[in-house]
């Protein structure tokens, strides 16, 4: 009981005690009967107040219970929403992981470039232009480096695919290495580009504009293969080419063997040619200065 209720109940108890004492001590029966009725009325009112207080207390308890149930249901709903949110986020992460997997990326980029990429031409002279087109497709669609070789292999000719069997699997995954290997297998090196440029002739049905464009592409392939990017390198390249054309056959073979796939300057090439002539006779005999003997090689 709250403090006001407790004080009221105490007052009622004291009042009942005084009334009962007066009823017992009063000799008048009528007065005693009235007092008894008054006592009964007060008791009934007290009982009614007690019942009312109990009902109010039960109502408050019921309200607290309902409030707890609502809070419990809200907590369950919140937990359910959080679980569903976590499940959605998990499914989204798994989907992103699947999308970022190599197989999914290969499929997605393969569908994007399937109409842009053309099949590899059978003519070796058309390979540089085809690879230029392929490089443009990679740039346009922003294809990752690890997917380039996988997307281009289906476009290769049967002969090119058979040549790839001689390339290690680790190098096949690298597009630059795959490209360089195929160009080398088709003998499209710097000397081949230069020979194609020097001996190019206009076809019968070819326009002069198309012929000029083809000459420009051949010369560009040659200068790119020689890593010629400015005027000074272009100037030195012309001098080196003239030097190669001027060398005797035996000296030229030696210089080309030493040069291999390197891009030597004209001065370096001239030093190699002088070293050859200082150690070899023009008729391909070796000089042995120490013993002054001539040994056939």
Phi and psi in degrees as a GROMACS rama.xvg file:
@    title "Ramachandran Plot"
@    xaxis  label "Phi"
@    yaxis  label "Psi"
@TYPE xy
-73.4131  167.607  UNK-2
-61.3146  -46.0543  UNK-3
-61.2363  -40.2699  UNK-4
-65.8775  -38.8483  UNK-5
-64.4896  -40.003  UNK-6
-65.2726  -40.5619  UNK-7
-65.9091  -41.7057  UNK-8
-63.8222  -37.437  UNK-9
-65.7394  -40.2841  UNK-10
-64.6089  -39.6864  UNK-11
-64.2024  -39.7165  UNK-12
-63.3205  -43.6265  UNK-13
-64.6144  -39.8331  UNK-14
-65.5231  -42.0104  UNK-15
-63.6883  -39.0341  UNK-16
-64.2439  -42.5497  UNK-17
-66.2243  -40.5104  UNK-18
-64.9894  -42.7594  UNK-19
-64.5486  -37.7184  UNK-20
-66.9092  -39.3689  UNK-21
-67.182  -37.7215  UNK-22
-65.544  -35.3043  UNK-23
-75.1644  -38.3646  UNK-24
-82.7763  -16.5833  UNK-25
-84.3454  125.062  UNK-26
-78.8664  -11.4752  UNK-27
-79.5569  120.529  UNK-28
-64.129  -37.9832  UNK-29
-62.8102  -44.8399  UNK-30
-64.1572  -39.2752  UNK-31
-64.7204  -38.9521  UNK-32
-66.0037  -42.7521  UNK-33
-62.0465  -40.5443  UNK-34
-65.4961  -37.2701  UNK-35
-64.8457  -43.1623  UNK-36
-61.1277  -41.9612  UNK-37
-63.7205  -38.3003  UNK-38
-65.7477  -42.2387  UNK-39
-62.9622  -41.4129  UNK-40
-62.0545  -44.3652  UNK-41
-64.1571  -37.7875  UNK-42
-64.5011  -41.8591  UNK-43
-63.2624  -42.4245  UNK-44
-62.664  -40.3944  UNK-45
-62.9876  -40.6017  UNK-46
-64.8022  -42.3477  UNK-47
-61.6454  -41.1804  UNK-48
-64.7088  -38.8687  UNK-49
-63.912  -43.7256  UNK-50
-62.8048  -43.0207  UNK-51
-61.1802  -41.2138  UNK-52
-66.1934  -38.7229  UNK-53
-64.4273  -42.7339  UNK-54
-63.044  -41.4774  UNK-55
-64.4171  -39.6691  UNK-56
-64.9283  -43.3052  UNK-57
-63.664  -37.5636  UNK-58
-62.9375  -41.2433  UNK-59
-66.5555  -40.6648  UNK-60
-63.7529  -41.7292  UNK-61
-63.2169  -40.3451  UNK-62
-63.6812  -41.0598  UNK-63
-64.6837  -39.3126  UNK-64
-64.2997  -42.8858  UNK-65
-63.7828  -39.4456  UNK-66
-62.9237  -40.8665  UNK-67
-64.7443  -40.1925  UNK-68
-64.4409  -42.1378  UNK-69
-62.4614  -44.0103  UNK-70
-62.6713  -38.7499  UNK-71
-65.1735  -43.517  UNK-72
-64.0744  -40.732  UNK-73
-62.2527  -40.4747  UNK-74
-64.9443  -40.5828  UNK-75
-64.6924  -43.0919  UNK-76
-62.286  -42.0062  UNK-77
-63.4727  -43.3077  UNK-78
-64.299  -38.7215  UNK-79
-64.1892  -42.8586  UNK-80
-63.6577  -39.8845  UNK-81
-64.9061  -40.7555  UNK-82
-63.4042  -42.6885  UNK-83
-64.44  -39.3528  UNK-84
-64.1284  -42.5388  UNK-85
-63.2888  -39.7887  UNK-86
-65.019  -41.0925  UNK-87
-63.9541  -43.627  UNK-88
-63.7535  -38.0087  UNK-89
-65.3474  -45.1671  UNK-90
-63.2505  -37.4678  UNK-91
-65.3048  -42.283  UNK-92
-63.6884  -42.6469  UNK-93
-63.1885  -39.0012  UNK-94
-65.0165  -41.6801  UNK-95
-64.4748  -39.6855  UNK-96
-63.6489  -40.8851  UNK-97
-66.1897  -38.8143  UNK-98
-65.8122  -32.6907  UNK-99
-87.4241  -3.93598  UNK-100
-67.133  158.727  UNK-101
-62.2317  -40.7245  UNK-102
-64.973  -44.3671  UNK-103
-66.2471  -42.2236  UNK-104
-65.6765  -38.6267  UNK-105
-62.6635  -41.8092  UNK-106
-65.9324  -43.1481  UNK-107
-66.1572  -48.7125  UNK-108
-70.9652  -30.9289  UNK-109
-63.7186  -40.0908  UNK-110
-67.2922  -30.8131  UNK-111
-73.4387  -36.8762  UNK-112
-104.868  3.85164  UNK-113
-63.5102  -30.9846  UNK-114
-92.294  -15.2277  UNK-115
-85.1429  -33.6659  UNK-116
-85.0194  133.915  UNK-117
-102.417  163.94  UNK-118
-69.2727  151.301  UNK-119
-63.7992  132.283  UNK-120
-71.6751  150.516  UNK-121
-78.0254  -26.4378  UNK-122
-77.7143  126.322  UNK-123
-63.7499  -33.6869  UNK-124
-66.9271  -17.3302  UNK-125
-92.4385  -3.37658  UNK-126
-63.4318  -44.7976  UNK-127
-57.9402  -43.2002  UNK-128
-65.7935  -36.5207  UNK-129
-66.1757  -41.3851  UNK-130
-67.3592  -33.0034  UNK-131
-61.8108  -42.111  UNK-132
-62.9586  -41.7347  UNK-133
-63.0682  -43.4622  UNK-134
-62.4791  -36.941  UNK-135
-65.352  -37.1642  UNK-136
-66.0874  -42.2008  UNK-137
-58.9793  -42.8464  UNK-138
-68.7844  -40.5209  UNK-139
-64.1288  -43.9525  UNK-140
-96.545  3.6517  UNK-141
51.7805  52.6959  UNK-142
-75.6413  130.785  UNK-143
-62.418  152.088  UNK-144
-61.9438  -34.787  UNK-145
-73.1434  -8.68409  UNK-146
-104.826  -13.7476  UNK-147
-61.1805  -48.6365  UNK-148
-66.5487  -34.3977  UNK-149
-69.2195  -32.2921  UNK-150
-81.8009  -24.6182  UNK-151
-89.749  -24.4179  UNK-152
-58.9622  -42.2895  UNK-153
-62.1983  -19.7231  UNK-154
-88.8439  -4.25386  UNK-155
-77.5056  158.11  UNK-156
-74.536  168.615  UNK-157
-62.8508  -39.3811  UNK-158
-65.4291  -42.1051  UNK-159
-64.0564  -39.8423  UNK-160
-64.5593  -38.0864  UNK-161
-67.905  -33.1961  UNK-162
-67.3683  -30.3243  UNK-163
-66.456  -17.4818  UNK-164
-65.4573  -20.0442  UNK-165
-88.7062  -2.94088  UNK-166
-99.4946  131.323  UNK-167
-56.7484  150.587  UNK-168
-61.3015  -34.6456  UNK-169
-65.5361  -35.307  UNK-170
-77.2505  -27.9657  UNK-171
-65.7366  -26.6854  UNK-172
-76.091  -12.1082  UNK-173
-101.174  117.107  UNK-174
-62.8062  -45.2469  UNK-175
-58.6157  -40.2762  UNK-176
-69.2531  -39.1398  UNK-177
-63.7216  -43.1939  UNK-178
-63.9028  -47.1622  UNK-179
-63.4425  -36.845  UNK-180
-65.2184  -45.632  UNK-181
-65.0239  -42.2564  UNK-182
-62.2346  -37.9243  UNK-183
-70.4117  -38.9215  UNK-184
-65.3458  -32.3444  UNK-185
-88.6532  10.6518  UNK-186
59.8754  37.2683  UNK-187
-99.3694  72.4621  UNK-188
-101.328  -174.837  UNK-189
-59.8542  -44.6482  UNK-190
-65.5722  -35.11  UNK-191
-67.8613  -41.3081  UNK-192
-60.6646  -43.1656  UNK-193
-65.9151  -41.8292  UNK-194
-63.6436  -40.4345  UNK-195
-64.5717  -37.6632  UNK-196
-67.6386  -44.2196  UNK-197
-70.5997  -31.9421  UNK-198
-104.878  12.0829  UNK-199
-70.2081  136.627  UNK-200
-129.865  156.28  UNK-201
-76.3948  129.835  UNK-202
-72.6184  166.557  UNK-203
-64.5412  -47.0383  UNK-204
-93.3664  11.5415  UNK-205
-93.3119  134.791  UNK-206
-78.3623  162.484  UNK-207
-66.4  -32.0097  UNK-208
-65.6696  -44.4588  UNK-209
-66.029  -39.3236  UNK-210
-63.3852  -42.2841  UNK-211
-64.0466  -41.1276  UNK-212
-62.9902  -39.06  UNK-213
-67.0714  -39.4958  UNK-214
-61.9799  -42.3438  UNK-215
-63.2341  -39.8104  UNK-216
-66.8842  -42.0505  UNK-217
-61.799  -42.1892  UNK-218
-68.1061  -36.6313  UNK-219
-65.1895  -41.8639  UNK-220
-61.4676  -38.9237  UNK-221
-66.9426  -48.3042  UNK-222
-65.4969  -35.9318  UNK-223
-66.3903  -38.4993  UNK-224
-66.4998  -25.3174  UNK-225
-94.8116  7.74898  UNK-226
54.9958  43.5808  UNK-227
-97.3682  109.066  UNK-228
-119.486  -6.61426  UNK-229
-143.553  178.797  UNK-230
-67.0244  -41.0706  UNK-231
-60.9348  -43.0993  UNK-232
-68.2165  -36.1079  UNK-233
-65.325  -40.7757  UNK-234
-61.8973  -46.9456  UNK-235
-66.4939  -32.976  UNK-236
-64.3927  -41.7645  UNK-237
-63.5501  -41.0113  UNK-238
-64.6265  -43.1572  UNK-239
-64.4548  -39.8153  UNK-240
-63.8657  -41.3575  UNK-241
-64.2919  -36.2336  UNK-242
-65.7559  -42.2086  UNK-243
-61.8053  -41.2555  UNK-244
-66.6735  -22.929  UNK-245
-91.6438  -14.9435  UNK-246
-73.5462  146.192  UNK-247
-61.988  161.43  UNK-248
-60.0062  -46.8249  UNK-249
-65.0831  -42.19  UNK-250
-65.7391  -39.3135  UNK-251
-63.3291  -42.0077  UNK-252
-61.0943  -41.1174  UNK-253
-65.5336  -44.027  UNK-254
-64.2101  -40.6649  UNK-255
-67.1127  -35.167  UNK-256
-66.7017  -39.8679  UNK-257
-70.8361  -40.5322  UNK-258
-68.0199  -41.7061  UNK-259
52.6906  -120.881  UNK-260
-100.199  11.4658  UNK-261
-76.751  161.474  UNK-262
-108.346  81.1623  UNK-263
-81.9597  147.539  UNK-264
-76.8682  169.347  UNK-265
-63.2114  -36.876  UNK-266
-67.8972  -41.7625  UNK-267
-64.1809  -40.6004  UNK-268
-64.7441  -40.0017  UNK-269
-64.7358  -39.1168  UNK-270
-62.2761  -40.8983  UNK-271
-64.5693  -41.7147  UNK-272
-63.4688  -40.7831  UNK-273
-66.3236  -38.3805  UNK-274
-63.381  -37.8417  UNK-275
-63.429  -48.0398  UNK-276
-70.1634  -24.3953  UNK-277
-78.826  -12.9838  UNK-278
-117.589  -9.60075  UNK-279
-130.859  145.994  UNK-280
-77.1806  160.665  UNK-281
-59.7116  -26.1783  UNK-282
-92.3869  23.0376  UNK-283
65.1707  43.2548  UNK-284
-110.747  142.347  UNK-285
-83.844  138.432  UNK-286
-90.6804  127.97  UNK-287
-118.458  97.2676  UNK-288
-71.2237  -33.978  UNK-289
-64.1415  -46.8293  UNK-290
-98.3583  -6.13041  UNK-291
57.0076  36.6463  UNK-292
-109.548  158.094  UNK-293
-114.242  120.762  UNK-294
-116.129  126.644  UNK-295
-72.6581  132.846  UNK-296
